[in-house]
Amino acid sequence: MKYIEATFHINPFSQTASDLLAALLADVGFETFTDTEDGLVAYIQQPLWNEQQTQLVLLSFPMPDIQIRFTYQDAPYQDWNQVWEEEGFQPVIIANQIVVHDTRHTDVPHLPYDICISPRQSFGTGNHNTTRMIMEWLLEEDLRGKDVIDAGTGTGVLSIMSILRGARHVLAYDIDEWSVDNAKDNLLLNGMGTAQVEVRLGNASVLKDDDQADLLMANINRNILLADMQTFASAINKRNGRLLLSGFYQEDIPLLLQAAATNHLHLVEQKTDDNWAMLVFAKNISSDSQNKAQLGSMGKTMEGIPK
């Protein structure tokens, strides 16, 4: 899948304005964001790109003293490859137990979990808040003998960590062809084959009726999570199954709780990191009543957070 790269300049710049802009752009389909000195760079799939819609986001920006201008171009496919191949990325240390690194760096600390990846155009080195939260959660989760689904796998780093934590099998998928190829290469870098991890190209529609998991992880933007919630709920086992969602902001939690309640899921754990959020749900017969209680509680705790 090809992307549009849009560069936004915020005047006067503030991190609050940048975070709010990213949240609003995510609502219209932008998926990935990189901070700059005076704004951010955002990526959206070419079929979803709508310049007029992006202009409307800026015209309705809720901070009236802020001026935002932007330029856009086709995201340079080959240039990204060259940057990763020539420069790589600095090793990422998570909870002092996991190190994620590329093949270029040899000064890597010896930690219990060593993951080697070549990111290329895929996003997911473990450096982002959402990926870190999931990796830290996986450290505490016993996956021995369990089946896992990794939705929007990117580099495949979460699939690799799941196998290292004892998962029996992982089904990973991504809508981007280059992510699928990258994930397969990274699995080989870590000595994992197709018997352990199957990687499919596509969106949630690639999940079949018999694709059932003890854990489904989805580190994707809010709109896709809401659209795919029913599919996710159907794909996790009714007994002790877990659905782990991340890739969204704290302000998005109530919407996701409502969607979860509709699909007979109840909240069992949540975590935030610098306004990014992670939610863990379970499916059982008491989910509706528990979710209503969670929604009531969240309604009180979310008071005062900007909409």
C-alpha positions as CSV (number, residue, x, y, z in Angstrom):
1,M,0.0,0.0,0.0
2,K,1.4,3.5,-1.0
3,Y,1.1,6.4,1.4
4,I,0.8,10.2,1.3
5,E,3.3,12.1,3.5
6,A,1.8,15.3,4.9
7,T,4.0,17.8,6.8
8,F,2.2,20.2,9.2
9,H,3.7,23.4,10.5
10,I,2.2,24.8,13.8
11,N,2.5,28.5,14.7
12,P,3.1,29.1,17.6
13,F,4.2,25.5,18.2
14,S,3.3,23.7,21.4
15,Q,3.2,20.0,22.2
16,T,-0.4,20.2,23.2
17,A,-1.4,21.6,19.8
18,S,0.7,18.9,18.1
19,D,-0.9,16.1,20.1
20,L,-4.4,17.5,19.5
21,L,-3.7,17.8,15.7
22,A,-2.5,14.2,15.6
23,A,-5.7,13.0,17.3
24,L,-7.9,14.9,14.9
25,L,-5.9,13.7,11.9
26,A,-6.3,10.1,13.1
27,D,-10.0,10.6,13.0
28,V,-9.8,11.2,9.2
29,G,-7.6,8.2,8.4
30,F,-4.0,9.3,9.2
31,E,-2.1,6.3,10.8
32,T,1.4,7.3,11.8
33,F,3.0,10.5,13.1
34,T,6.5,11.8,13.5
35,D,7.3,14.9,15.6
36,T,9.3,17.8,14.0
37,E,10.6,21.0,15.5
38,D,7.5,23.0,14.6
39,G,4.8,20.4,14.0
40,L,4.6,16.9,12.7
41,V,4.7,14.6,9.7
42,A,1.7,12.4,9.2
43,Y,1.1,9.4,6.9
44,I,-2.2,8.2,5.3
45,Q,-2.9,5.5,2.7
46,Q,-3.3,7.0,-0.7
47,P,-6.9,5.7,-1.2
48,L,-8.0,7.4,2.0
49,W,-6.3,10.8,1.2
50,N,-8.7,13.7,0.9
51,E,-7.2,17.2,0.8
52,Q,-10.5,19.0,1.4
53,Q,-11.2,16.8,4.5
54,T,-7.7,17.7,5.9
55,Q,-8.4,21.4,5.3
56,L,-11.6,21.1,7.2
57,V,-9.7,19.6,10.2
58,L,-7.4,22.7,10.2
59,L,-10.3,25.1,9.8
60,S,-12.2,23.6,12.8
61,F,-9.0,23.3,14.9
62,P,-10.2,24.1,18.5
63,M,-7.3,26.4,19.4
64,P,-8.2,29.7,17.6
65,D,-4.8,31.3,18.2
66,I,-2.9,28.5,16.4
67,Q,-2.2,28.7,12.7
68,I,-1.4,25.5,10.8
69,R,-0.2,25.1,7.2
70,F,0.7,21.9,5.5
71,T,2.3,20.4,2.3
72,Y,2.0,16.9,1.0
73,Q,3.6,14.4,-1.4
74,D,3.8,10.7,-2.2
75,A,5.7,9.0,0.6
76,P,9.1,8.1,-0.8
77,Y,9.2,4.3,-0.8
78,Q,12.8,3.8,-1.8
79,D,14.2,6.7,0.3
80,W,12.9,5.0,3.5
81,N,14.6,1.8,2.6
82,Q,17.9,3.6,2.0
83,V,17.7,5.4,5.4
84,W,17.1,2.2,7.3
85,E,19.7,0.3,5.5
86,E,22.4,3.0,5.9
87,E,21.6,4.3,9.4
88,G,19.5,1.7,11.1
89,F,18.1,2.7,14.5
90,Q,19.5,2.9,18.0
91,P,18.7,-0.2,20.2
92,V,15.5,0.2,22.2
93,I,15.5,-1.1,25.8
94,I,12.2,-2.0,27.4
95,A,11.8,-2.6,31.1
96,N,15.5,-3.5,31.3
97,Q,14.5,-7.0,30.0
98,I,13.9,-6.5,26.3
99,V,16.3,-5.1,23.7
100,V,15.1,-4.4,20.1
101,H,17.9,-3.7,17.7
102,D,18.9,-3.8,14.0
103,T,21.7,-5.9,12.4
104,R,24.0,-2.9,12.2
105,H,24.5,-2.3,15.9
106,T,26.7,-4.7,17.8
107,D,26.9,-2.7,21.1
108,V,23.7,-4.3,22.3
109,P,23.2,-5.2,26.0
110,H,22.6,-8.8,27.0
111,L,19.0,-9.0,28.2
112,P,16.6,-11.9,28.6
113,Y,14.7,-11.0,25.4
114,D,16.8,-10.1,22.3
115,I,14.8,-9.1,19.2
116,C,16.6,-8.2,15.9
117,I,14.6,-6.4,13.3
118,S,15.1,-4.5,10.0
119,P,12.2,-2.0,10.0
120,R,12.3,-0.8,6.4
121,Q,9.0,1.0,5.7
122,S,7.2,-0.7,8.5
123,F,6.6,1.0,11.8
124,G,7.4,-0.8,15.1
125,T,10.9,-0.7,16.6
126,G,9.5,-0.7,20.1
127,N,10.3,2.9,20.7
128,H,6.7,4.2,20.5
129,N,4.7,4.5,23.8
130,T,2.0,2.1,22.6
131,T,4.4,-0.6,21.5
132,R,6.3,-0.3,24.7
133,M,3.2,-0.7,26.8
134,I,2.2,-3.9,24.9
135,M,5.8,-5.3,25.2
136,E,5.8,-4.6,29.0
137,W,2.4,-6.3,29.3
138,L,3.6,-9.3,27.4
139,L,6.5,-9.6,29.9
140,E,3.9,-10.4,32.6
141,E,1.6,-12.6,30.5
142,D,2.0,-16.4,30.4
143,L,1.6,-17.3,26.7
144,R,2.8,-20.9,27.0
145,G,0.7,-23.1,24.6
146,K,-1.6,-20.2,23.6
147,D,-2.7,-19.0,20.2
148,V,-2.2,-15.3,19.4
149,I,-3.5,-12.9,16.7
150,D,-1.4,-9.8,15.9
151,A,-3.6,-7.3,14.0
152,G,-1.6,-4.7,12.1
153,T,1.7,-6.5,12.7
154,G,4.0,-3.9,11.1
155,T,7.5,-5.1,11.7
156,G,6.2,-8.3,13.4
157,V,7.9,-7.3,16.7
158,L,4.9,-8.2,18.8
159,S,4.5,-11.5,17.1
160,I,8.2,-12.2,17.8
161,M,7.8,-11.3,21.4
162,S,4.8,-13.5,21.7
163,I,6.7,-16.5,20.5
164,L,9.5,-15.7,22.9
165,R,7.0,-15.7,25.7
166,G,5.9,-19.2,24.8
167,A,3.0,-18.7,22.4
168,R,2.2,-21.9,20.4
169,H,1.2,-20.1,17.3
170,V,0.7,-16.5,16.0
171,L,-1.5,-15.3,13.2
172,A,-0.3,-11.9,12.1
173,Y,-1.8,-9.7,9.4
174,D,-1.3,-6.2,7.9
175,I,-2.9,-4.2,5.1
176,D,0.5,-3.1,3.8
177,E,2.3,-5.5,1.5
178,W,5.8,-4.1,2.5
179,S,4.9,-4.7,6.2
180,V,3.9,-8.3,5.4
181,D,7.3,-8.9,3.6
182,N,9.2,-7.1,6.4
183,A,7.5,-9.1,9.1
184,K,8.4,-12.4,7.3
185,D,12.0,-11.3,7.0
186,N,12.2,-10.3,10.7
187,L,10.8,-13.6,11.7
188,L,13.6,-15.3,9.9
189,L,16.1,-13.0,11.5
190,N,14.9,-14.3,14.9
191,G,14.9,-18.0,13.8
192,M,11.1,-18.3,13.5
193,G,9.3,-20.0,10.7
194,T,5.8,-20.3,9.3
195,A,5.0,-23.1,11.6
196,Q,5.2,-20.6,14.5
197,V,3.9,-17.5,12.8
198,E,1.6,-17.2,9.8
199,V,1.6,-13.7,8.1
200,R,-1.4,-12.7,5.9
201,L,-1.9,-9.6,3.7
202,G,-5.1,-7.7,4.3
203,N,-7.3,-6.2,6.9
204,A,-9.5,-7.9,9.6
205,S,-11.5,-9.6,6.8
206,V,-8.6,-12.1,6.4
207,L,-9.6,-13.6,9.7
208,K,-11.6,-16.8,9.2
209,D,-14.3,-18.3,11.4
210,D,-11.9,-20.9,12.7
211,D,-9.2,-18.4,13.5
212,Q,-9.6,-18.4,17.3
213,A,-7.1,-16.9,19.7
214,D,-6.4,-16.8,23.4
215,L,-5.0,-13.3,22.8
216,L,-5.7,-10.8,20.1
217,M,-3.4,-7.7,20.0
218,A,-4.3,-4.6,17.8
219,N,-2.0,-1.6,17.9
220,I,-3.9,0.5,15.4
221,N,-5.6,3.8,15.2
222,R,-8.9,4.4,17.0
223,N,-11.2,4.4,13.9
224,I,-10.0,1.0,12.7
225,L,-10.3,-0.5,16.2
226,L,-13.9,0.7,16.4
227,A,-14.7,-0.6,12.9
228,D,-13.1,-4.0,13.6
229,M,-14.3,-4.5,17.2
230,Q,-17.0,-7.1,16.3
231,T,-14.5,-9.1,14.3
232,F,-12.0,-9.0,17.1
233,A,-14.6,-10.1,19.7
234,S,-15.6,-13.0,17.5
235,A,-11.9,-14.1,17.1
236,I,-11.1,-14.4,20.8
237,N,-11.9,-17.6,22.7
238,K,-14.9,-17.3,25.0
239,R,-13.0,-19.0,27.8
240,N,-10.2,-16.8,29.2
241,G,-9.7,-15.0,25.9
242,R,-8.1,-11.5,26.0
243,L,-8.3,-8.5,23.6
244,L,-5.5,-6.0,23.9
245,L,-6.0,-2.7,22.2
246,S,-3.6,0.3,21.8
247,G,-2.7,3.0,19.3
248,F,-5.1,5.6,20.6
249,Y,-5.3,8.5,23.1
250,Q,-6.7,8.6,26.6
251,E,-9.6,10.7,25.3
252,D,-10.7,7.8,23.1
253,I,-11.2,5.3,25.9
254,P,-15.0,5.9,26.5
255,L,-15.8,5.3,22.8
256,L,-13.8,2.0,22.8
257,L,-15.5,0.9,26.1
258,Q,-18.9,1.5,24.5
259,A,-17.9,-0.5,21.4
260,A,-16.5,-3.3,23.7
261,A,-19.7,-3.4,25.7
262,T,-21.8,-3.8,22.5
263,N,-19.6,-6.9,21.7
264,H,-19.9,-8.5,25.1
265,L,-16.4,-7.6,26.3
266,H,-15.5,-6.1,29.7
267,L,-12.5,-4.1,30.7
268,V,-9.9,-6.0,32.9
269,E,-6.9,-3.6,32.7
270,Q,-5.9,-0.3,31.3
271,K,-2.7,1.8,31.2
272,T,-1.7,5.2,29.9
273,D,1.7,6.6,28.9
274,D,2.0,10.3,28.0
275,N,-1.7,10.3,27.0
276,W,-1.4,7.2,24.8
277,A,-3.6,4.4,26.1
278,M,-3.8,0.6,26.2
279,L,-6.9,-1.4,27.1
280,V,-7.3,-5.1,27.9
281,F,-10.7,-6.8,27.6
282,A,-12.1,-10.2,28.3
283,K,-15.2,-12.0,27.0
284,N,-17.6,-13.8,29.3
285,I,-21.3,-13.9,30.1
286,S,-21.1,-11.1,32.7
287,S,-19.4,-8.7,30.4
288,D,-22.4,-6.3,29.8
289,S,-23.0,-5.5,33.4
290,Q,-19.3,-5.1,34.2
291,N,-18.8,-2.8,31.2
292,K,-21.6,-0.6,32.3
293,A,-20.0,-0.2,35.6
294,Q,-16.7,0.5,33.9
295,L,-18.3,3.2,31.7
296,G,-19.8,4.9,34.7
297,S,-16.5,4.9,36.5
298,M,-14.7,6.2,33.4
299,G,-17.2,8.9,32.9
300,K,-16.2,10.3,36.3
301,T,-12.5,10.0,35.8
302,M,-12.5,11.5,32.3
303,E,-14.2,14.7,33.5
304,G,-12.0,17.7,32.7
305,I,-10.1,16.0,29.8
306,P,-10.5,18.1,26.6
307,K,-12.8,16.6,24.0
